[in-house]
Amino acid sequence: MVSRLLYALLLCAALRAESIAFLGDSLTAGYGLSAEEAYPALVGLALAADPASAHWRVVNAGVSGDTSAGGVRRLAWVLKGKPAVVVIALGANDGLRGLPVAQLEANLRTIIAQVRQAGAKPLLMGMRMPRNLGPAYSAAFDGLYPRLASELTVPLLPFLLDGVALDPALNQADQVHPNAAGHTRIARHVTTWLKPLLLEKP
């Protein structure tokens, strides 16, 4: 009797299971850390601790060094897993390489459109650039994410590294990639923005 009940519960959980894919670069991959310390895994733990979101599973599709163009190329592979939500955390490497903001915008628009065509919900992670790239470039880059989110009606976390960027205590020695404590803080922000999206009716 117990084994049948357990089987039924596991079957229900499997049928309800839905996935969240995190499409990103080294910030998402957890450069310099273990997979368990990267913020997507920590988001997964936070969701699992809440009965309302415990059926969600997380897929970390972060690749170090990836640009938004790389995200476009990899997206079909990510969507093969049929995620219900895709967290889009790309653009940092575009900015650090000084790539055209118009190119970044075109790639993000393509990713958002394809995510929606696949029946998934997009969640956009905002990025910001250091001021040393020049005021015009930085303004165009920083302004892209809120403008795109508004135009396409996409939920936006304004800045993925909010409270983490430039804090030596929350970053590795390169002062670019967050350490374990930094990823813990990022995970809290992302979970807060993600949960309302997961509770939305289809």
PEVEN-V944588 format. One record per pair of residues at least 6 apart in sequence whose ideal C-beta (glycine too) atoms are under 8 Angstrom apart, sorted by the first residue. I is the first residue (numbers start at 0). GAP is how many residues later the second one is. Records with the same first field share a line. If there is no record, write none. Layout:
# PEVEN-V944588
I: GAP / GAP
This chain:
# PEVEN-V944588
12: 42
15: 39
16: 38 / 39 / 40
17: 37 / 38 / 39 / 65 / 66 / 67
18: 37 / 38 / 39 / 40 / 62 / 63 / 64 / 65 / 66
19: 23 / 36 / 37 / 38 / 39 / 63 / 64 / 65 / 66 / 67 / 174 / 178
20: 38 / 40 / 57 / 58 / 60 / 62 / 64 / 65 / 66 / 99
21: 6 / 18 / 21 / 36 / 37 / 38 / 39 / 40 / 64 / 65 / 67
22: 38 / 39 / 48 / 51 / 52 / 55 / 63 / 64 / 65 / 66 / 67 / 88
23: 37 / 38 / 39 / 42 / 47 / 63 / 64 / 65 / 66 / 101
24: 37 / 38 / 39 / 40 / 41 / 42 / 64 / 65 / 67 / 68
25: 36 / 37 / 38 / 39 / 40 / 67 / 151
26: 35 / 62 / 65 / 133 / 134 / 150 / 151 / 159
27: 10 / 11 / 12 / 32 / 33 / 34 / 59 / 61
28: 9 / 31 / 33 / 34 / 35
29: 7 / 8 / 9 / 10 / 11 / 30 / 32 / 153
30: 33 / 141 / 146
31: 140 / 145 / 147
32: 146 / 147 / 150
34: 6 / 25
36: 143 / 146
37: 22 / 24 / 145
38: 139 / 144 / 145 / 147 / 148 / 151
39: 18 / 19 / 20 / 22 / 47 / 147
40: 17 / 19
41: 141 / 142 / 145
42: 15 / 144 / 147 / 148 / 151
43: 12 / 13 / 14
45: 141 / 142 / 145
46: 6 / 7 / 9 / 11 / 144 / 147 / 148 / 151
47: 6 / 8
49: 145
51: 147
52: 142 / 145 / 146
55: 142
58: 19 / 22 / 24
60: 13 / 17
61: 27
62: 7 / 11
64: 28
65: 8 / 24 / 27
66: 23 / 26 / 27 / 30 / 32 / 40
67: 22 / 23 / 26 / 35 / 36 / 39 / 40 / 43
68: 25 / 34 / 38
70: 17 / 19 / 36 / 40
71: 35 / 38 / 39
74: 36 / 39 / 40
75: 38
77: 8
78: 7 / 35 / 36 / 39 / 41
81: 36 / 37 / 38
82: 37
83: 36 / 37
84: 35 / 36 / 37 / 38 / 109 / 112 / 113
85: 25 / 29 / 34 / 35 / 36 / 37
86: 36 / 38 / 103 / 107
87: 20 / 23 / 24 / 27 / 34 / 35 / 36 / 37
88: 36 / 38 / 71
89: 17 / 18 / 21 / 35 / 37
90: 13 / 17 / 36 / 50 / 53 / 54
91: 35
93: 7 / 9 / 10 / 13
94: 9 / 32 / 34 / 38 / 46
95: 33
97: 35 / 39
100: 36 / 39 / 40 / 43
103: 37 / 40
104: 39 / 43
107: 16 / 36 / 40
108: 39 / 43
110: 11
111: 10 / 12 / 36 / 40 / 42
114: 6 / 7
115: 6
120: 76 / 79
121: 32 / 33
122: 31 / 32 / 33 / 34 / 70 / 71 / 74
123: 21 / 24 / 25 / 30 / 31 / 32 / 33
124: 31 / 32 / 35 / 65
125: 19 / 20 / 23 / 30 / 31 / 32 / 33 / 34
126: 14 / 18 / 32 / 33 / 34
127: 10 / 13 / 14 / 31 / 33 / 37
128: 8 / 9 / 12 / 13
129: 8
130: 7
132: 8
144: 11 / 13
145: 10 / 12
147: 6
148: 6 / 7
154: 38 / 41 / 42
156: 32 / 33 / 36
158: 6
159: 26 / 29 / 30
160: 17 / 21 / 25
161: 27
162: 7 / 22 / 26
163: 6 / 7 / 14 / 18 / 21 / 22
164: 6
165: 9
166: 15
167: 7
168: 12
169: 8 / 9 / 11 / 12 / 15
170: 6 / 7 / 8 / 11
171: 6 / 7
177: 7 / 8
